[in-house]
Amino acid sequence: MKTIIEEKNGGVVVSVQGELDTNTSIQFQRDIEPLMERKDTHVEMDLSKLDYVSSKALRIIVAFQQAVLKNGGSFSITKVTDTVREVFDMTGLSASFLRD
């Protein structure tokens, strides 16, 4: 798993590549922790190169969104693989997170 964080157009793009499983989600949480404290930040997640997402990783993404919104920011996931979209669909999170 690899997390790439880029400042772009006044916001932040978080790209995640590989597999976000129970073990790698710990590093992912460390990677995004500083962003969870920022005020008035737009966060866009790019999951176009993410092959797998675990339930633990989904909980971290939900907490990430909640922290960003609580701090006056906005949060969106704009790109996902079909496999990851299926997981979001099965868990009922698609409506809250995914933009087509």
MODELLER restraints for C-alpha pairs under 7 A, 6 or more apart:
rsr = mdl.restraints
at = mdl.atoms
rsr.add(forms.Gaussian(group=physical.xy_distance, feature=features.Distance(at['CA:1:A'], at['CA:17:A']), mean=5.50, stdev=0.5))
rsr.add(forms.Gaussian(group=physical.xy_distance, feature=features.Distance(at['CA:1:A'], at['CA:18:A']), mean=4.59, stdev=0.5))
rsr.add(forms.Gaussian(group=physical.xy_distance, feature=features.Distance(at['CA:1:A'], at['CA:19:A']), mean=5.30, stdev=0.5))
rsr.add(forms.Gaussian(group=physical.xy_distance, feature=features.Distance(at['CA:1:A'], at['CA:20:A']), mean=6.14, stdev=0.5))
rsr.add(forms.Gaussian(group=physical.xy_distance, feature=features.Distance(at['CA:1:A'], at['CA:24:A']), mean=6.31, stdev=0.5))
rsr.add(forms.Gaussian(group=physical.xy_distance, feature=features.Distance(at['CA:2:A'], at['CA:16:A']), mean=5.72, stdev=0.5))
rsr.add(forms.Gaussian(group=physical.xy_distance, feature=features.Distance(at['CA:2:A'], at['CA:17:A']), mean=5.09, stdev=0.5))
rsr.add(forms.Gaussian(group=physical.xy_distance, feature=features.Distance(at['CA:2:A'], at['CA:18:A']), mean=6.58, stdev=0.5))
rsr.add(forms.Gaussian(group=physical.xy_distance, feature=features.Distance(at['CA:3:A'], at['CA:14:A']), mean=6.86, stdev=0.5))
rsr.add(forms.Gaussian(group=physical.xy_distance, feature=features.Distance(at['CA:3:A'], at['CA:15:A']), mean=5.71, stdev=0.5))
rsr.add(forms.Gaussian(group=physical.xy_distance, feature=features.Distance(at['CA:3:A'], at['CA:16:A']), mean=4.64, stdev=0.5))
rsr.add(forms.Gaussian(group=physical.xy_distance, feature=features.Distance(at['CA:3:A'], at['CA:17:A']), mean=6.51, stdev=0.5))
rsr.add(forms.Gaussian(group=physical.xy_distance, feature=features.Distance(at['CA:3:A'], at['CA:28:A']), mean=6.71, stdev=0.5))
rsr.add(forms.Gaussian(group=physical.xy_distance, feature=features.Distance(at['CA:4:A'], at['CA:14:A']), mean=5.77, stdev=0.5))
rsr.add(forms.Gaussian(group=physical.xy_distance, feature=features.Distance(at['CA:4:A'], at['CA:15:A']), mean=5.05, stdev=0.5))
rsr.add(forms.Gaussian(group=physical.xy_distance, feature=features.Distance(at['CA:4:A'], at['CA:16:A']), mean=6.45, stdev=0.5))
rsr.add(forms.Gaussian(group=physical.xy_distance, feature=features.Distance(at['CA:5:A'], at['CA:12:A']), mean=6.79, stdev=0.5))
rsr.add(forms.Gaussian(group=physical.xy_distance, feature=features.Distance(at['CA:5:A'], at['CA:13:A']), mean=5.79, stdev=0.5))
rsr.add(forms.Gaussian(group=physical.xy_distance, feature=features.Distance(at['CA:5:A'], at['CA:14:A']), mean=4.66, stdev=0.5))
rsr.add(forms.Gaussian(group=physical.xy_distance, feature=features.Distance(at['CA:5:A'], at['CA:15:A']), mean=6.45, stdev=0.5))
rsr.add(forms.Gaussian(group=physical.xy_distance, feature=features.Distance(at['CA:6:A'], at['CA:12:A']), mean=5.62, stdev=0.5))
rsr.add(forms.Gaussian(group=physical.xy_distance, feature=features.Distance(at['CA:6:A'], at['CA:13:A']), mean=5.23, stdev=0.5))
rsr.add(forms.Gaussian(group=physical.xy_distance, feature=features.Distance(at['CA:6:A'], at['CA:14:A']), mean=6.60, stdev=0.5))
rsr.add(forms.Gaussian(group=physical.xy_distance, feature=features.Distance(at['CA:7:A'], at['CA:13:A']), mean=6.39, stdev=0.5))
rsr.add(forms.Gaussian(group=physical.xy_distance, feature=features.Distance(at['CA:11:A'], at['CA:41:A']), mean=5.79, stdev=0.5))
rsr.add(forms.Gaussian(group=physical.xy_distance, feature=features.Distance(at['CA:11:A'], at['CA:42:A']), mean=4.73, stdev=0.5))
rsr.add(forms.Gaussian(group=physical.xy_distance, feature=features.Distance(at['CA:11:A'], at['CA:43:A']), mean=5.98, stdev=0.5))
rsr.add(forms.Gaussian(group=physical.xy_distance, feature=features.Distance(at['CA:12:A'], at['CA:42:A']), mean=6.22, stdev=0.5))
rsr.add(forms.Gaussian(group=physical.xy_distance, feature=features.Distance(at['CA:12:A'], at['CA:43:A']), mean=4.92, stdev=0.5))
rsr.add(forms.Gaussian(group=physical.xy_distance, feature=features.Distance(at['CA:12:A'], at['CA:44:A']), mean=6.24, stdev=0.5))
rsr.add(forms.Gaussian(group=physical.xy_distance, feature=features.Distance(at['CA:13:A'], at['CA:43:A']), mean=5.93, stdev=0.5))
rsr.add(forms.Gaussian(group=physical.xy_distance, feature=features.Distance(at['CA:13:A'], at['CA:44:A']), mean=4.81, stdev=0.5))
rsr.add(forms.Gaussian(group=physical.xy_distance, feature=features.Distance(at['CA:13:A'], at['CA:45:A']), mean=5.75, stdev=0.5))
rsr.add(forms.Gaussian(group=physical.xy_distance, feature=features.Distance(at['CA:13:A'], at['CA:46:A']), mean=6.92, stdev=0.5))
rsr.add(forms.Gaussian(group=physical.xy_distance, feature=features.Distance(at['CA:14:A'], at['CA:44:A']), mean=6.18, stdev=0.5))
rsr.add(forms.Gaussian(group=physical.xy_distance, feature=features.Distance(at['CA:14:A'], at['CA:45:A']), mean=4.74, stdev=0.5))
rsr.add(forms.Gaussian(group=physical.xy_distance, feature=features.Distance(at['CA:14:A'], at['CA:46:A']), mean=6.02, stdev=0.5))
rsr.add(forms.Gaussian(group=physical.xy_distance, feature=features.Distance(at['CA:15:A'], at['CA:45:A']), mean=5.84, stdev=0.5))
rsr.add(forms.Gaussian(group=physical.xy_distance, feature=features.Distance(at['CA:15:A'], at['CA:46:A']), mean=4.59, stdev=0.5))
rsr.add(forms.Gaussian(group=physical.xy_distance, feature=features.Distance(at['CA:15:A'], at['CA:47:A']), mean=5.98, stdev=0.5))
rsr.add(forms.Gaussian(group=physical.xy_distance, feature=features.Distance(at['CA:16:A'], at['CA:46:A']), mean=6.61, stdev=0.5))
rsr.add(forms.Gaussian(group=physical.xy_distance, feature=features.Distance(at['CA:16:A'], at['CA:47:A']), mean=5.57, stdev=0.5))
rsr.add(forms.Gaussian(group=physical.xy_distance, feature=features.Distance(at['CA:16:A'], at['CA:49:A']), mean=6.60, stdev=0.5))
rsr.add(forms.Gaussian(group=physical.xy_distance, feature=features.Distance(at['CA:16:A'], at['CA:50:A']), mean=5.86, stdev=0.5))
rsr.add(forms.Gaussian(group=physical.xy_distance, feature=features.Distance(at['CA:17:A'], at['CA:49:A']), mean=4.74, stdev=0.5))
rsr.add(forms.Gaussian(group=physical.xy_distance, feature=features.Distance(at['CA:17:A'], at['CA:50:A']), mean=4.57, stdev=0.5))
rsr.add(forms.Gaussian(group=physical.xy_distance, feature=features.Distance(at['CA:18:A'], at['CA:49:A']), mean=6.40, stdev=0.5))
rsr.add(forms.Gaussian(group=physical.xy_distance, feature=features.Distance(at['CA:18:A'], at['CA:50:A']), mean=4.92, stdev=0.5))
rsr.add(forms.Gaussian(group=physical.xy_distance, feature=features.Distance(at['CA:18:A'], at['CA:51:A']), mean=5.36, stdev=0.5))
rsr.add(forms.Gaussian(group=physical.xy_distance, feature=features.Distance(at['CA:19:A'], at['CA:50:A']), mean=6.04, stdev=0.5))
rsr.add(forms.Gaussian(group=physical.xy_distance, feature=features.Distance(at['CA:19:A'], at['CA:51:A']), mean=5.35, stdev=0.5))
rsr.add(forms.Gaussian(group=physical.xy_distance, feature=features.Distance(at['CA:19:A'], at['CA:52:A']), mean=4.69, stdev=0.5))
rsr.add(forms.Gaussian(group=physical.xy_distance, feature=features.Distance(at['CA:19:A'], at['CA:53:A']), mean=6.33, stdev=0.5))
rsr.add(forms.Gaussian(group=physical.xy_distance, feature=features.Distance(at['CA:20:A'], at['CA:52:A']), mean=5.79, stdev=0.5))
rsr.add(forms.Gaussian(group=physical.xy_distance, feature=features.Distance(at['CA:20:A'], at['CA:53:A']), mean=4.79, stdev=0.5))
rsr.add(forms.Gaussian(group=physical.xy_distance, feature=features.Distance(at['CA:20:A'], at['CA:54:A']), mean=6.31, stdev=0.5))
rsr.add(forms.Gaussian(group=physical.xy_distance, feature=features.Distance(at['CA:20:A'], at['CA:57:A']), mean=6.27, stdev=0.5))
rsr.add(forms.Gaussian(group=physical.xy_distance, feature=features.Distance(at['CA:21:A'], at['CA:53:A']), mean=5.76, stdev=0.5))
rsr.add(forms.Gaussian(group=physical.xy_distance, feature=features.Distance(at['CA:21:A'], at['CA:54:A']), mean=4.86, stdev=0.5))
rsr.add(forms.Gaussian(group=physical.xy_distance, feature=features.Distance(at['CA:21:A'], at['CA:57:A']), mean=6.42, stdev=0.5))
rsr.add(forms.Gaussian(group=physical.xy_distance, feature=features.Distance(at['CA:22:A'], at['CA:54:A']), mean=6.31, stdev=0.5))
rsr.add(forms.Gaussian(group=physical.xy_distance, feature=features.Distance(at['CA:22:A'], at['CA:56:A']), mean=5.91, stdev=0.5))
rsr.add(forms.Gaussian(group=physical.xy_distance, feature=features.Distance(at['CA:22:A'], at['CA:57:A']), mean=6.79, stdev=0.5))
rsr.add(forms.Gaussian(group=physical.xy_distance, feature=features.Distance(at['CA:25:A'], at['CA:57:A']), mean=5.39, stdev=0.5))
rsr.add(forms.Gaussian(group=physical.xy_distance, feature=features.Distance(at['CA:29:A'], at['CA:60:A']), mean=6.73, stdev=0.5))
rsr.add(forms.Gaussian(group=physical.xy_distance, feature=features.Distance(at['CA:36:A'], at['CA:64:A']), mean=6.15, stdev=0.5))
rsr.add(forms.Gaussian(group=physical.xy_distance, feature=features.Distance(at['CA:36:A'], at['CA:67:A']), mean=5.37, stdev=0.5))
rsr.add(forms.Gaussian(group=physical.xy_distance, feature=features.Distance(at['CA:36:A'], at['CA:68:A']), mean=5.67, stdev=0.5))
rsr.add(forms.Gaussian(group=physical.xy_distance, feature=features.Distance(at['CA:38:A'], at['CA:71:A']), mean=6.79, stdev=0.5))
rsr.add(forms.Gaussian(group=physical.xy_distance, feature=features.Distance(at['CA:39:A'], at['CA:71:A']), mean=4.95, stdev=0.5))
rsr.add(forms.Gaussian(group=physical.xy_distance, feature=features.Distance(at['CA:39:A'], at['CA:72:A']), mean=6.03, stdev=0.5))
rsr.add(forms.Gaussian(group=physical.xy_distance, feature=features.Distance(at['CA:39:A'], at['CA:73:A']), mean=6.43, stdev=0.5))
rsr.add(forms.Gaussian(group=physical.xy_distance, feature=features.Distance(at['CA:40:A'], at['CA:71:A']), mean=6.11, stdev=0.5))
rsr.add(forms.Gaussian(group=physical.xy_distance, feature=features.Distance(at['CA:40:A'], at['CA:72:A']), mean=4.62, stdev=0.5))
rsr.add(forms.Gaussian(group=physical.xy_distance, feature=features.Distance(at['CA:40:A'], at['CA:73:A']), mean=4.11, stdev=0.5))
rsr.add(forms.Gaussian(group=physical.xy_distance, feature=features.Distance(at['CA:41:A'], at['CA:73:A']), mean=4.42, stdev=0.5))
rsr.add(forms.Gaussian(group=physical.xy_distance, feature=features.Distance(at['CA:41:A'], at['CA:74:A']), mean=6.44, stdev=0.5))
rsr.add(forms.Gaussian(group=physical.xy_distance, feature=features.Distance(at['CA:42:A'], at['CA:73:A']), mean=5.24, stdev=0.5))
rsr.add(forms.Gaussian(group=physical.xy_distance, feature=features.Distance(at['CA:42:A'], at['CA:74:A']), mean=4.57, stdev=0.5))
rsr.add(forms.Gaussian(group=physical.xy_distance, feature=features.Distance(at['CA:42:A'], at['CA:75:A']), mean=5.84, stdev=0.5))
rsr.add(forms.Gaussian(group=physical.xy_distance, feature=features.Distance(at['CA:43:A'], at['CA:74:A']), mean=6.13, stdev=0.5))
rsr.add(forms.Gaussian(group=physical.xy_distance, feature=features.Distance(at['CA:43:A'], at['CA:75:A']), mean=4.79, stdev=0.5))
rsr.add(forms.Gaussian(group=physical.xy_distance, feature=features.Distance(at['CA:43:A'], at['CA:76:A']), mean=6.42, stdev=0.5))
rsr.add(forms.Gaussian(group=physical.xy_distance, feature=features.Distance(at['CA:44:A'], at['CA:75:A']), mean=5.87, stdev=0.5))
rsr.add(forms.Gaussian(group=physical.xy_distance, feature=features.Distance(at['CA:44:A'], at['CA:76:A']), mean=4.90, stdev=0.5))
rsr.add(forms.Gaussian(group=physical.xy_distance, feature=features.Distance(at['CA:44:A'], at['CA:77:A']), mean=5.63, stdev=0.5))
rsr.add(forms.Gaussian(group=physical.xy_distance, feature=features.Distance(at['CA:44:A'], at['CA:78:A']), mean=6.81, stdev=0.5))
rsr.add(forms.Gaussian(group=physical.xy_distance, feature=features.Distance(at['CA:45:A'], at['CA:76:A']), mean=6.20, stdev=0.5))
rsr.add(forms.Gaussian(group=physical.xy_distance, feature=features.Distance(at['CA:45:A'], at['CA:77:A']), mean=4.59, stdev=0.5))
rsr.add(forms.Gaussian(group=physical.xy_distance, feature=features.Distance(at['CA:45:A'], at['CA:78:A']), mean=6.39, stdev=0.5))
rsr.add(forms.Gaussian(group=physical.xy_distance, feature=features.Distance(at['CA:46:A'], at['CA:77:A']), mean=6.18, stdev=0.5))
rsr.add(forms.Gaussian(group=physical.xy_distance, feature=features.Distance(at['CA:46:A'], at['CA:78:A']), mean=6.00, stdev=0.5))
rsr.add(forms.Gaussian(group=physical.xy_distance, feature=features.Distance(at['CA:46:A'], at['CA:79:A']), mean=5.07, stdev=0.5))
rsr.add(forms.Gaussian(group=physical.xy_distance, feature=features.Distance(at['CA:46:A'], at['CA:80:A']), mean=6.86, stdev=0.5))
rsr.add(forms.Gaussian(group=physical.xy_distance, feature=features.Distance(at['CA:47:A'], at['CA:79:A']), mean=5.35, stdev=0.5))
rsr.add(forms.Gaussian(group=physical.xy_distance, feature=features.Distance(at['CA:47:A'], at['CA:80:A']), mean=4.64, stdev=0.5))
rsr.add(forms.Gaussian(group=physical.xy_distance, feature=features.Distance(at['CA:47:A'], at['CA:81:A']), mean=6.81, stdev=0.5))
rsr.add(forms.Gaussian(group=physical.xy_distance, feature=features.Distance(at['CA:48:A'], at['CA:79:A']), mean=5.08, stdev=0.5))
rsr.add(forms.Gaussian(group=physical.xy_distance, feature=features.Distance(at['CA:48:A'], at['CA:80:A']), mean=4.53, stdev=0.5))
rsr.add(forms.Gaussian(group=physical.xy_distance, feature=features.Distance(at['CA:48:A'], at['CA:81:A']), mean=5.30, stdev=0.5))
rsr.add(forms.Gaussian(group=physical.xy_distance, feature=features.Distance(at['CA:49:A'], at['CA:81:A']), mean=6.97, stdev=0.5))
rsr.add(forms.Gaussian(group=physical.xy_distance, feature=features.Distance(at['CA:50:A'], at['CA:81:A']), mean=6.73, stdev=0.5))
rsr.add(forms.Gaussian(group=physical.xy_distance, feature=features.Distance(at['CA:51:A'], at['CA:83:A']), mean=6.88, stdev=0.5))
rsr.add(forms.Gaussian(group=physical.xy_distance, feature=features.Distance(at['CA:51:A'], at['CA:84:A']), mean=6.86, stdev=0.5))
rsr.add(forms.Gaussian(group=physical.xy_distance, feature=features.Distance(at['CA:52:A'], at['CA:84:A']), mean=6.14, stdev=0.5))
rsr.add(forms.Gaussian(group=physical.xy_distance, feature=features.Distance(at['CA:53:A'], at['CA:84:A']), mean=6.42, stdev=0.5))
rsr.add(forms.Gaussian(group=physical.xy_distance, feature=features.Distance(at['CA:65:A'], at['CA:75:A']), mean=5.95, stdev=0.5))
rsr.add(forms.Gaussian(group=physical.xy_distance, feature=features.Distance(at['CA:68:A'], at['CA:74:A']), mean=6.37, stdev=0.5))
rsr.add(forms.Gaussian(group=physical.xy_distance, feature=features.Distance(at['CA:68:A'], at['CA:75:A']), mean=6.75, stdev=0.5))
rsr.add(forms.Gaussian(group=physical.xy_distance, feature=features.Distance(at['CA:76:A'], at['CA:97:A']), mean=6.02, stdev=0.5))
rsr.add(forms.Gaussian(group=physical.xy_distance, feature=features.Distance(at['CA:76:A'], at['CA:98:A']), mean=6.83, stdev=0.5))
rsr.add(forms.Gaussian(group=physical.xy_distance, feature=features.Distance(at['CA:77:A'], at['CA:97:A']), mean=5.81, stdev=0.5))
rsr.add(forms.Gaussian(group=physical.xy_distance, feature=features.Distance(at['CA:77:A'], at['CA:98:A']), mean=5.24, stdev=0.5))
rsr.add(forms.Gaussian(group=physical.xy_distance, feature=features.Distance(at['CA:77:A'], at['CA:99:A']), mean=6.41, stdev=0.5))
rsr.add(forms.Gaussian(group=physical.xy_distance, feature=features.Distance(at['CA:78:A'], at['CA:98:A']), mean=6.22, stdev=0.5))
rsr.add(forms.Gaussian(group=physical.xy_distance, feature=features.Distance(at['CA:78:A'], at['CA:99:A']), mean=5.37, stdev=0.5))
rsr.add(forms.Gaussian(group=physical.xy_distance, feature=features.Distance(at['CA:78:A'], at['CA:100:A']), mean=6.80, stdev=0.5))
rsr.add(forms.Gaussian(group=physical.xy_distance, feature=features.Distance(at['CA:88:A'], at['CA:94:A']), mean=5.03, stdev=0.5))
